[in-house]
Amino acid sequence: SRTIGSISVQQVRRLQIAIIEQSQAIMGKRKKKTKSAAAAASAAARGIVGPDYCQLLSGTLSSKAVSIILCGESHEDAIDVTRAGGIAKEGWIQTNVVDLTAELVGTAGYGGENVSLRARCGICKRKDKSLPLGKAKEWAKGIVEGEIGYLDHGHELALLFVPSKDAGGTKGRSYVVELFLDELDHDDACAANGDRSRSQLPPDVTALLDDMIRVCDNLQDAKSLACAVEKMFISTSGNVIDNGSGNGSAVLLQWADLDTEARTLNHRRLLGEDIATSEHDKLISDRTKKRQEEENIWTWDEWLIDVRSKLQQESDAPSLHVVLEASIPPWEVELCRDLQPDFELSPAADCIRCLSEDSAESELDEHDPAADGFGAYVDYIYRRLMDGQAHDSRCNYLHCVDSRDLGCEHACVAESLHNDWMNLLQPEEKKQLLGTGHSADHAHFRDGRCLPDWEDNPEERELDRLRENGVLKADDDSRNDNEMDAEVSLVTFPSFEGFFGQNTDVLYYYLHCKIAYGPFLGQCVTSYEKWTEFFCNLFLGGSVIEALSVIDISERKRPYLHVRSPLMKAWNAATGEYEWNKRGDEECDLTFPMLPVKCFLKAKGTYPARTWSSNLFFALNKDENQELRELALSARDWVLSGIEKHCIDPKHSDDEIGGGEWFLAYLRQVHREIYDDIDHTDPTALLHKKYAASENCGTLKKHKIGDIRIPSCSDGFQRIVEELPRLESETDKPVLGREAEVMAKILIDIFMSKLVDFSTVLKIAQV
């Protein structure tokens, strides 16, 4: 068992008591029975689950008494935050071969892919003595907790209990089995002759593997695992398998989550089932109420709303605001269409088109059930608090400060905001987007929708032309332009924040996806110093036009404004010619493939156009209050100082507690042989290690990763500039080297991550 997303009740109570005492001292309150004091005292008696840590800062700001409660959050899943006692517990849960196999398929990421699978067995422990099922579960629990310390991603533990006929079915044979799936290599001898290791397994376990293989065959090419599983149960009235016993009486159990609601939800996610956010949020809400009633444990959002509602009942109570690291709401921005209305984007350069296809492998959490875009606790908080907001520019109590996904349709996890985003469109654009047909004057038709004209990508046009001419190789164009999913109504609004912010997701989670910022930096920005100037003008107080004047976006440089193309230009060494392919976007659906110049989101009401964070600084820097002006300038100096520190030495200046992603990315791209040979699941641990042991069986080799350093961002930028001339002479693959490109991503992420800190400080000052 482990504590999930919680701090101790004692810590929370000490913090809340400190808030009461310091608030009363600062505010000069001496009454013992005010409503606000009673509310705070009541809150202090509860356990709070959600934050990983809390820190209290108290003082004055702009002649006001201010207490800031900093609540750390580490991407916990909402279902985990609402567990009994905040604790996850595992044990033996009865299952069946269909559900277990389908879950393995979903976890391994094979769902819907044209691959052949075989069930494999790793660990196999057997109990020679016949045991009752209860005793067998106790024995198997001891095996799991005492002998099995770690399971690879995509592996599951099962307990197979086969009743013995001579014991009247009350006792039976017991096996603890590690199960996993493997892709079947049709050229492998074992594909024809069978897995020889199976001959060493007990017949009961072999029968179980045979059942799993039959299920895999039925799931072959299934577009939806959830639908395929349902059909299998319906077609057999639920009696799909005999669980490996040969007589249908065997019992199959899985070492799994003992929280029934959490286990069911995560199982549905792994099978790819679409779960409505309303259904998910009702489940979370019901669980939070249950925790309150049964344990007096409150989730952070419930505690917050309860305290705020009581404070509102008293006229002289402190006002409470929430600053959340979440997406900027649509009423704080608007579309800028007139900065350069005649700007025309050129087709992408060859160094973008010639990027190789995405790697086959995905990161370990790629098929984590929580990675569904809405199940995180912070997303749940966002939706819940947004529902109570006035959807306009008035100063509400919720303030969001993470602009890195501004405008991205995938980031809009609150259904209550959908109409607000759509209202940013012109009436004709909105009508066309929600309708069908090819009659749009200011939009182009793609994926069954008439999209706004900013979605007009010259690479998409070239892709269509090559397809019509029959030039594309192995083109799997399954689009149906006459049909549109009724659920799809959102569209991505272009933004500079999104264009650079998407780099963070690629760098941390999708490094196997090919996206190139290096050519843009080298060709359009040209130097590290100009990049800093461009960034400051764009995000830290200047205007968009000032920022664009720093870089070169002339017609001959516009091919480098792309970072990814739907076209893939691949060199065929056998024919000595290029071949054209459609790039697969299954795992990397990039929503901002090009720098937005003609149309982009800006802070509402700004002229000249400014980005959201830049306008925050600009407004405070022009405020009548000198303290606020000084705070804005100090915040910018502080952020630039932090950026400079990270850029000089990205590895050793990284966060000692939660960092390591930059080093892990650099290790993967530049020292791939080491990355593949070591345990890299904990980037923070790698950051501090001198040596990392090889995971290659039969070797004691250690890699001296402590001596591997990341170059400074200035040196990295220079490497990009130096490599550019080589691209012009390359024939087969004119793309930047792996080190140059990963340095481009690290540089951008250093700046963009500090932008969130900058916005947080300024938003607190604005409040």
C-alpha positions in Angstrom: 0.0 0.0 0.0 1.1 3.5 -0.6 -0.2 7.0 0.2 -1.5 8.7 -2.9 -1.6 12.4 -3.3 -1.9 13.2 0.3 -0.1 14.8 3.2 -0.6 13.8 6.8 -3.7 14.9 8.7 -1.4 16.4 11.4 0.4 18.5 8.7 -2.8 19.8 7.4 -4.2 20.7 10.8 -1.0 22.5 11.8 -1.1 24.4 8.5 -4.8 25.4 9.0 -4.2 26.5 12.6 -1.3 28.6 11.4 -3.6 30.2 8.7 -6.2 31.0 11.4 -3.6 32.5 13.8 -1.7 34.5 11.2 -4.9 35.7 9.5 -6.3 36.9 12.8 -3.0 38.6 13.7 -2.6 40.4 10.3 -6.3 41.3 10.0 -6.4 42.6 13.6 -9.3 40.2 14.5 -9.8 39.5 18.1 -13.3 38.1 18.2 -13.3 34.4 19.0 -16.6 33.4 17.5 -16.8 35.1 14.0 -18.2 33.0 11.2 -14.9 33.0 9.4 -13.0 31.9 12.5 -15.6 29.1 13.1 -15.3 28.0 9.4 -11.5 27.9 9.7 -11.6 26.0 12.9 -14.0 23.5 11.4 -11.8 23.1 8.4 -8.8 22.5 10.6 -10.4 19.4 12.2 -10.5 17.6 8.8 -8.0 15.5 6.9 -7.3 16.9 3.5 -6.3 14.7 0.5 -5.0 16.0 -2.8 -1.9 18.2 -2.4 1.5 16.5 -2.2 2.6 19.3 0.1 1.4 22.7 1.5 3.4 25.8 2.3 2.1 29.0 3.9 3.4 32.5 3.0 1.9 35.5 4.9 2.6 39.2 4.7 1.5 42.3 2.9 1.1 43.1 -0.8 0.0 46.5 -2.0 -1.1 47.5 1.5 -3.3 44.4 1.8 -2.8 41.5 4.3 -2.2 38.4 2.2 -1.9 34.7 3.0 -0.8 32.5 0.2 -1.2 28.7 0.5 1.0 26.9 -2.0 -0.4 23.4 -2.8 1.9 21.1 -4.7 0.2 18.7 -7.2 1.9 15.8 -9.1 -0.6 14.8 -11.8 -2.5 12.4 -9.5 -5.6 10.7 -11.0 -8.9 11.9 -9.5 -10.0 8.3 -8.8 -6.8 7.8 -6.7 -7.3 11.0 -4.7 -10.8 9.7 -3.6 -9.6 6.4 -2.3 -10.5 5.3 1.2 -7.8 6.8 3.5 -6.0 8.0 0.4 -4.4 4.6 0.1 -4.2 2.1 -2.8 -4.5 -1.5 -1.9 -4.0 -4.6 -4.1 -5.1 -8.2 -3.7 -6.6 -11.2 -5.5 -9.7 -10.4 -7.5 -11.7 -13.0 -9.5 -11.6 -12.4 -13.3 -11.9 -14.3 -16.5 -9.6 -14.9 -19.5 -11.4 -12.5 -21.8 -11.2 -9.5 -19.5 -7.6 -10.3 -18.4 -6.4 -10.8 -22.0 -8.2 -7.7 -23.3 -6.6 -5.7 -20.4 -3.2 -7.0 -21.3 -3.8 -6.0 -25.0 -4.9 -2.5 -23.9 -2.0 -2.0 -21.5 0.6 -3.1 -24.1 -0.9 -0.8 -26.6 -1.8 -3.4 -29.3 -5.5 -2.4 -29.5 -6.6 -2.1 -33.1 -3.2 -2.9 -34.6 -2.6 -5.5 -37.2 -0.3 -7.6 -35.1 -0.4 -11.3 -34.1 0.0 -11.9 -30.4 0.9 -14.9 -28.3 0.4 -15.3 -24.5 3.6 -15.9 -22.7 4.5 -17.0 -19.2 7.3 -15.6 -17.1 7.2 -16.5 -13.4 5.3 -19.7 -12.6 5.0 -20.8 -9.0 3.1 -23.9 -8.1 1.8 -25.3 -4.8 2.2 -29.1 -4.8 -0.1 -29.6 -1.8 -3.8 -29.2 -2.5 -5.3 -26.2 -0.8 -8.7 -24.7 -0.3 -9.2 -21.5 -2.4 -8.9 -19.2 0.7 -5.6 -20.8 1.7 -4.4 -20.7 -1.9 -5.0 -16.9 -2.0 -3.0 -16.5 1.3 -0.1 -18.6 -0.2 -0.2 -16.6 -3.4 -0.3 -13.3 -1.5 2.9 -14.3 0.3 4.5 -15.1 -3.1 3.6 -11.7 -4.5 4.7 -9.7 -1.4 7.7 -11.7 -0.5 9.3 -12.9 -3.7 8.1 -10.7 -6.6 9.4 -7.2 -6.2 8.9 -5.8 -9.7 6.9 -6.5 -12.8 7.6 -5.1 -16.3 5.1 -2.7 -17.8 2.3 -4.7 -19.5 2.8 -7.8 -17.3 0.1 -9.1 -14.9 0.0 -11.6 -12.1 -2.7 -14.3 -12.0 -3.6 -17.0 -9.6 -5.0 -20.1 -11.3 -6.9 -22.4 -8.9 -8.0 -25.8 -10.4 -10.2 -27.9 -8.1 -9.3 -31.5 -7.6 -12.0 -34.1 -8.3 -10.8 -36.4 -5.5 -11.2 -33.6 -3.0 -14.8 -33.0 -3.9 -13.9 -29.6 -5.4 -13.1 -28.0 -2.1 -9.3 -28.2 -2.6 -7.2 -27.9 -5.7 -4.0 -27.1 -7.5 -2.7 -23.5 -7.3 -0.4 -21.6 -9.6 0.9 -18.0 -9.4 1.7 -17.0 -13.0 3.2 -13.9 -14.6 1.4 -13.3 -17.9 2.2 -11.0 -20.8 1.7 -10.7 -24.5 4.3 -10.8 -27.3 4.2 -9.9 -30.9 4.3 -13.1 -33.0 7.2 -13.0 -35.5 6.1 -15.1 -38.4 9.7 -15.7 -39.4 10.5 -17.0 -36.0 10.9 -20.8 -35.7 8.8 -20.9 -32.6 5.9 -19.4 -34.5 5.7 -22.7 -36.4 6.9 -25.1 -33.8 5.3 -23.5 -30.8 7.0 -22.0 -27.8 9.3 -24.7 -26.5 9.3 -23.2 -23.1 5.6 -24.2 -22.8 6.7 -27.8 -22.6 8.1 -27.0 -19.1 4.8 -25.5 -17.9 2.1 -27.5 -16.0 -0.8 -28.6 -18.3 -3.2 -26.4 -16.4 -1.1 -23.3 -17.2 -0.6 -24.3 -20.8 -4.4 -24.6 -21.2 -4.8 -21.1 -19.8 -2.3 -19.8 -22.3 -4.2 -21.5 -25.1 -7.4 -19.8 -24.0 -5.7 -16.5 -24.0 -4.4 -17.0 -27.5 -7.9 -17.8 -28.7 -9.1 -14.5 -27.1 -6.2 -12.7 -28.9 -7.3 -14.1 -32.2 -10.8 -12.8 -31.6 -9.4 -9.4 -30.7 -7.3 -9.3 -33.9 -7.7 -6.0 -35.7 -10.5 -4.9 -33.4 -11.1 -1.1 -33.7 -12.5 -1.1 -30.2 -11.4 -3.5 -27.5 -14.5 -2.6 -25.5 -16.9 -3.5 -28.3 -15.0 -6.7 -29.2 -15.1 -7.9 -25.6 -18.8 -7.2 -25.3 -19.5 -9.1 -28.5 -17.5 -12.1 -27.2 -19.5 -12.3 -24.0 -22.9 -11.8 -25.9 -22.0 -14.5 -28.4 -21.2 -17.1 -25.8 -23.7 -16.0 -23.1 -20.8 -15.2 -20.8 -19.3 -18.7 -20.9 -16.4 -17.7 -23.1 -13.7 -19.9 -21.6 -13.1 -22.8 -19.2 -10.3 -20.8 -17.4 -7.8 -23.5 -18.2 -9.1 -26.4 -16.3 -10.7 -28.4 -19.1 -14.0 -28.7 -17.2 -15.0 -25.1 -16.7 -14.6 -25.2 -12.9 -11.2 -23.5 -12.5 -11.0 -20.1 -10.9 -8.8 -17.4 -12.3 -7.8 -14.4 -10.1 -5.8 -11.3 -10.9 -3.5 -9.4 -8.6 -5.3 -6.1 -8.9 -6.8 -3.0 -7.3 -9.1 -3.8 -4.4 -11.1 -0.6 -5.0 -13.9 -1.9 -7.1 -14.9 1.5 -8.6 -11.4 2.4 -9.4 -10.6 -1.0 -10.9 -13.8 -0.9 -13.1 -13.1 2.6 -14.3 -9.5 1.9 -15.2 -10.4 -1.4 -16.9 -12.9 0.5 -19.1 -10.2 3.1 -19.9 -7.6 0.4 -20.9 -10.1 -1.1 -23.3 -10.5 2.3 -24.9 -14.1 2.9 -23.9 -15.3 6.5 -24.3 -16.3 7.7 -20.9 -18.3 10.9 -20.6 -16.8 13.5 -18.3 -20.2 13.9 -16.7 -20.2 10.2 -15.7 -16.6 10.4 -14.5 -17.2 13.5 -12.4 -20.3 12.2 -10.8 -18.4 9.1 -9.7 -15.7 11.3 -8.2 -18.2 13.5 -6.5 -20.0 10.5 -5.0 -16.7 9.1 -3.7 -15.7 12.4 -2.1 -19.0 12.6 -0.2 -18.4 9.0 1.0 -15.0 9.9 2.3 -16.4 12.8 4.2 -19.2 10.8 5.8 -17.2 7.7 6.6 -13.7 9.1 7.4 -14.0 12.9 7.8 -11.4 13.1 4.9 -12.1 15.9 2.5 -10.7 16.3 -1.0 -9.0 19.6 -1.5 -11.7 20.9 -3.8 -14.5 20.0 -1.4 -12.6 21.7 1.5 -12.0 24.8 -0.6 -15.6 25.2 -1.7 -16.9 24.6 1.8 -14.6 27.2 3.4 -15.3 29.7 0.7 -19.1 29.4 1.0 -18.8 30.1 4.7 -16.5 33.0 4.3 -19.0 34.6 1.9 -21.6 34.7 4.6 -19.6 37.3 6.5 -19.1 40.8 5.1 -15.7 41.5 6.7 -14.2 38.0 6.1 -11.0 37.6 4.0 -11.7 37.1 0.2 -10.5 33.8 -1.1 -9.0 33.3 -4.6 -7.7 30.2 -6.4 -4.7 30.4 -8.8 -4.6 27.1 -10.7 -2.0 25.7 -13.0 -4.6 25.1 -15.7 -5.6 26.3 -19.2 -6.5 29.9 -19.8 -10.3 30.4 -20.2 -11.6 31.7 -23.6 -13.1 34.9 -22.2 -9.6 36.3 -21.5 -8.5 36.0 -25.1 -9.6 36.8 -28.6 -8.5 36.1 -32.2 -6.1 38.5 -33.9 -6.6 38.4 -37.7 -5.2 41.7 -38.9 -1.6 41.8 -37.9 -0.4 40.5 -41.3 -3.6 39.7 -43.2 -1.7 39.1 -46.5 0.8 36.7 -45.0 1.0 33.4 -46.9 2.7 30.4 -45.4 5.0 28.4 -47.7 5.2 24.6 -47.9 7.5 22.9 -45.4 11.2 22.6 -46.0 12.7 19.2 -46.8 14.4 19.0 -43.3 10.8 18.9 -41.9 9.3 16.5 -44.6 12.3 14.2 -44.3 11.9 13.5 -40.6 11.7 9.8 -40.1 8.5 8.1 -39.0 7.7 8.0 -35.3 9.4 5.2 -33.4 7.3 2.1 -32.8 7.9 2.2 -29.0 6.0 4.4 -26.7 6.8 5.6 -23.2 5.8 3.5 -20.2 2.8 5.7 -19.4 1.5 5.9 -23.0 -1.2 3.4 -22.1 -1.7 4.4 -18.5 -5.5 4.4 -18.0 -5.2 7.9 -16.4 -3.7 9.3 -19.6 -7.1 9.9 -21.2 -7.1 13.7 -21.1 -9.7 14.3 -18.4 -9.1 11.9 -15.5 -6.4 13.9 -13.7 -7.4 15.4 -10.4 -6.3 18.9 -11.5 -8.6 18.6 -14.6 -11.5 17.5 -12.4 -10.8 20.6 -10.2 -10.7 22.8 -13.3 -14.1 21.5 -14.5 -15.7 21.7 -11.1 -14.6 25.3 -10.3 -15.2 26.5 -13.9 -18.9 25.4 -13.6 -19.3 28.1 -10.9 -17.6 30.9 -12.8 -19.2 33.9 -14.6 -18.1 33.3 -18.2 -16.8 36.8 -18.9 -13.8 39.0 -18.1 -15.0 39.9 -14.6 -12.6 39.1 -11.8 -13.9 35.8 -10.5 -12.3 33.8 -7.7 -10.7 31.2 -10.1 -7.6 32.3 -12.0 -5.7 30.0 -14.4 -2.1 30.6 -15.3 -0.8 27.8 -17.6 -0.9 29.2 -21.2 1.2 26.5 -22.8 -1.9 24.7 -24.3 -3.8 27.9 -25.1 -6.4 27.2 -27.8 -5.7 23.5 -28.1 -9.0 21.6 -28.5 -7.6 18.6 -26.6 -7.0 20.8 -23.5 -10.6 21.9 -23.3 -11.6 19.4 -20.6 -14.6 21.5 -19.3 -17.7 21.1 -21.3 -19.1 24.3 -19.8 -16.5 26.2 -21.8 -17.2 24.7 -25.3 -19.7 27.4 -26.2 -17.4 30.2 -25.0 -14.6 28.9 -27.3 -17.0 28.6 -30.2 -18.1 32.2 -29.7 -14.5 33.3 -30.6 -15.4 32.3 -34.2 -17.1 34.6 -36.6 -20.8 33.7 -37.1 -20.2 32.2 -40.6 -17.2 30.2 -39.4 -19.2 28.8 -36.5 -22.1 27.8 -38.8 -19.8 26.1 -41.2 -17.9 24.2 -38.5 -21.0 22.8 -37.0 -22.5 22.0 -40.4 -21.4 19.8 -43.4 -20.8 20.3 -47.1 -18.2 22.0 -49.3 -19.9 25.4 -49.6 -17.6 27.3 -47.3 -16.1 30.6 -48.6 -13.8 31.2 -45.7 -13.0 27.7 -44.6 -11.6 24.5 -46.1 -13.1 21.0 -45.8 -11.2 18.3 -44.0 -12.1 15.3 -41.9 -15.8 15.8 -42.5 -15.8 19.4 -41.3 -15.6 22.9 -42.8 -12.6 24.3 -40.8 -11.7 28.0 -40.4 -9.1 29.3 -42.9 -6.3 29.4 -40.3 -6.4 25.6 -40.5 -5.3 25.8 -44.2 -2.0 24.1 -44.2 -0.1 24.1 -47.5 1.2 20.6 -46.6 -2.3 19.2 -46.4 -3.0 20.6 -49.9 0.2 19.0 -51.2 -0.8 15.7 -49.5 -4.2 15.8 -51.3 -2.5 16.6 -54.6 0.0 13.7 -54.3 -2.9 11.4 -53.3 -5.0 12.4 -56.3 -2.0 11.8 -58.6 -1.5 8.3 -57.1 2.1 9.2 -55.9 1.6 8.3 -52.2 3.1 5.0 -51.2 1.0 2.7 -49.0 -1.6 5.4 -48.5 -4.3 4.3 -46.0 -6.8 7.1 -46.5 -9.8 6.0 -44.5 -11.4 9.4 -44.3 -15.0 9.9 -45.2 -15.6 13.5 -46.0 -19.3 13.0 -46.1 -19.6 12.1 -42.5 -18.8 14.0 -39.4 -18.8 12.8 -35.8 -21.6 14.6 -34.1 -19.5 14.9 -31.0 -16.7 16.8 -32.7 -17.4 20.5 -32.7 -14.3 22.0 -31.2 -11.4 23.3 -33.2 -7.8 24.3 -32.2 -7.3 28.0 -32.1 -3.8 29.0 -33.2 -1.6 30.5 -30.5 2.1 31.2 -30.0 1.8 29.7 -26.5 0.5 26.5 -27.9 3.1 26.3 -30.7 6.0 26.5 -28.2 4.1 24.8 -25.3 3.4 21.6 -27.2 7.2 21.0 -27.1 6.9 20.2 -23.4 4.6 17.2 -24.0 6.9 15.9 -26.8 10.0 16.3 -24.7 8.5 14.6 -21.5 6.1 12.0 -22.9 6.4 11.6 -26.7 10.1 11.7 -27.5 9.5 8.9 -30.0 7.4 11.3 -32.1 9.3 13.3 -34.7 9.0 17.0 -34.4 11.7 19.6 -35.3 12.1 23.0 -33.8 15.8 23.3 -34.7 15.3 24.5 -38.3 13.1 27.3 -37.1 15.6 28.4 -34.4 18.6 28.2 -36.8 17.0 29.7 -39.9 14.5 32.2 -38.5 15.9 33.2 -35.1 19.6 32.6 -35.9 21.2 33.1 -32.4 20.6 32.4 -28.7 20.7 36.2 -28.0 17.9 36.8 -30.6 15.9 34.0 -29.2 16.0 35.6 -25.7 14.9 38.9 -27.2 12.2 37.3 -29.2 10.8 35.4 -26.2 10.9 38.5 -23.9 9.0 40.6 -26.5 6.5 37.8 -27.2 5.7 36.7 -23.6 7.3 38.9 -21.0 5.9 42.4 -21.7 6.3 43.3 -25.4 4.0 43.1 -28.3 3.6 40.4 -31.0 4.8 42.8 -33.7 7.9 43.7 -31.7 8.7 40.0 -31.3 8.2 39.1 -35.0 10.5 42.0 -35.9 13.4 40.2 -34.2 13.2 37.1 -36.3 13.3 36.5 -40.1 9.9 35.4 -41.5 10.5 36.6 -45.0 9.3 34.4 -47.8 12.5 32.5 -48.2 12.5 31.5 -44.5 8.8 30.6 -44.3 9.4 26.9 -45.1 11.1 26.7 -41.7 8.0 27.9 -39.7 6.7 24.3 -39.8 7.8 21.8 -37.1 6.0 18.8 -38.5 4.4 17.8 -41.8 1.6 15.3 -42.6 3.9 14.4 -45.6 6.9 12.1 -45.1 9.6 12.3 -47.8 11.6 9.1 -47.5 14.8 8.2 -49.5 14.8 4.9 -51.2 18.4 3.8 -51.4 17.5 1.0 -53.9 16.0 3.3 -56.5 18.0 6.4 -55.6 14.8 8.4 -55.4 12.5 9.9 -52.8 9.2 8.3 -52.0 6.2 10.2 -50.6 4.2 8.8 -47.7 1.5 10.1 -45.4 2.9 10.5 -41.9 1.1 8.5 -39.3 -0.3 10.7 -36.5 -1.9 8.0 -34.4 0.4 8.7 -31.4 1.4 12.4 -32.1 -1.6 14.4 -33.2 0.2 17.7 -33.2 -2.3 20.6 -33.0 0.1 23.4 -33.7 2.3 22.2 -36.6 3.4 25.8 -37.7 4.1 29.2 -36.2 0.9 31.2 -36.3 1.4 34.6 -37.9 -1.7 35.4 -39.9 -4.1 34.5 -37.1 -3.5 33.8 -33.4 -5.0 34.2 -30.0 -4.1 37.4 -28.1 -5.0 39.0 -24.8 -8.5 40.4 -25.1 -8.7 44.1 -25.9 -5.0 44.6 -26.6 -3.7 46.8 -29.4 -1.1 46.4 -30.5 -1.6 42.7 -30.0 0.0 41.1 -27.0 0.0 37.5 -25.8 -1.9 36.7 -22.6 1.2 36.7 -20.2 2.8 39.7 -21.9 -0.4 41.7 -21.3 -0.3 40.6 -17.6 3.1 42.3 -17.2 2.2 45.3 -19.4 -0.9 46.1 -17.3 0.9 45.8 -13.9 3.9 47.7 -15.2 1.6 50.6 -16.1 -0.4 50.5 -12.8 -0.6 53.6 -10.6 0.7 51.5 -7.6 4.5 51.7 -7.5 4.7 48.5 -5.5 2.9 46.6 -8.2 5.1 48.1 -10.9 8.2 47.1 -9.0 6.8 43.6 -8.4 6.2 43.1 -12.1 9.8 44.1 -12.9 11.2 41.9 -10.1 9.2 39.0 -11.4 10.6 39.4 -14.9 14.2 39.7 -13.6 13.7 36.7 -11.4 12.4 34.6 -14.2 15.2 35.6 -16.6 17.7 34.9 -13.9 16.3 31.4 -13.5 16.3 30.8 -17.2 19.9 31.9 -17.5 20.9 29.5 -14.7 19.2 26.6 -16.4 20.5 27.4 -19.8 24.2 27.5 -18.6 23.9 24.0 -17.1 20.6 22.2 -17.8 21.6 19.1 -16.0 23.0 20.3 -12.7 20.6 23.3 -12.3 17.5 21.1 -12.7 14.9 20.6 -9.9 16.5 18.2 -7.4 13.2 16.8 -6.3 11.0 16.6 -9.4 13.4 17.2 -12.4 15.4 15.0 -14.7 13.3 15.2 -17.8 15.9 17.3 -19.7 18.7 14.8 -18.9 16.5 11.8 -19.7 15.7 13.3 -23.1 19.3 14.1 -23.8 20.4 10.6 -22.8 17.8 9.0 -25.1 18.7 11.1 -28.1 22.5 11.3 -27.7 23.4 8.1 -25.7 20.7 5.7 -26.9 22.7 2.6 -26.2 22.9 3.6 -22.5 19.3 4.7 -22.3 18.1 1.3 -23.6 20.3 -0.6 -21.2 19.4 1.0 -17.9 16.3 1.6 -15.8 15.1 5.0 -16.8 11.7 5.1 -15.2 12.8 7.6 -12.6 14.4 10.7 -14.3 15.0 12.4 -10.9 17.1 9.5 -9.6 19.1 9.4 -12.8 19.9 13.1 -12.4 21.9 12.3 -9.2 23.4 9.0 -10.0 27.1 8.6 -10.8 26.6 5.0 -12.2 23.6 3.2 -13.6 23.6 -0.6 -13.7 23.0 -2.4 -16.9 19.7 -4.3 -17.2 21.3 -6.8 -19.5 21.0 -10.3 -17.9 24.3 -11.9 -17.1 26.4 -8.7 -16.9 27.7 -6.5 -14.1 28.3 -3.6 -16.4 27.7 -0.1 -15.0 27.4 3.1 -17.1 29.1 6.2 -15.8 26.2 8.5 -16.4 27.5 11.0 -13.8 30.1 12.1 -16.3 27.5 12.8 -19.1 26.7 16.5 -19.2 24.2 18.5 -21.2 25.8 21.4 -23.2 24.8 24.9 -22.4 21.8 26.1 -24.4 24.1 28.7 -26.0 26.4 26.0 -27.2 23.4 23.9 -28.3 22.1 26.8 -30.4 25.5 27.2 -32.0 25.5 23.5 -32.9 22.2 24.0 -34.7 23.5 26.9 -36.7 26.7 25.0 -37.6 24.7 22.0 -38.9 22.4 23.9 -41.1 24.8 24.2 -44.1 25.2 20.4 -44.1 21.4 20.0 -44.7 21.7 21.7 -48.1 24.2 19.1 -49.3 22.6 16.0 -47.8 20.8 13.8 -50.3 19.3 10.9 -48.4 18.3 12.5 -45.1 18.7 16.3 -44.8 17.7 16.6 -41.1 19.4 17.9 -38.0 21.4 15.6 -35.9 19.8 14.1 -32.7 21.8 16.2 -30.3 21.1 19.5 -32.1 17.3 18.8 -32.2 17.1 17.7 -28.5 19.0 20.9 -27.5 16.4 22.9 -29.4 13.6 21.2 -27.4 15.4 21.6 -24.0 16.0 25.3 -24.7 12.3 26.0 -25.5 11.1 24.0 -22.5 13.4 25.9 -20.1 11.8 29.2 -21.3 8.2 27.9 -21.4 8.3 26.2 -18.0 9.4 29.5 -16.4 6.6 31.3 -18.2 4.2 29.5 -15.9 6.1 30.8 -12.8 6.1 34.3 -14.3 2.3 34.2 -14.9 1.6 32.8 -11.4 3.4 35.7 -9.6 1.8 38.3 -11.8 -1.7 36.9 -11.5 -1.3 36.9 -7.7 -0.3 40.6 -7.9 -3.2 41.3 -10.2 -5.7 39.7 -7.9 
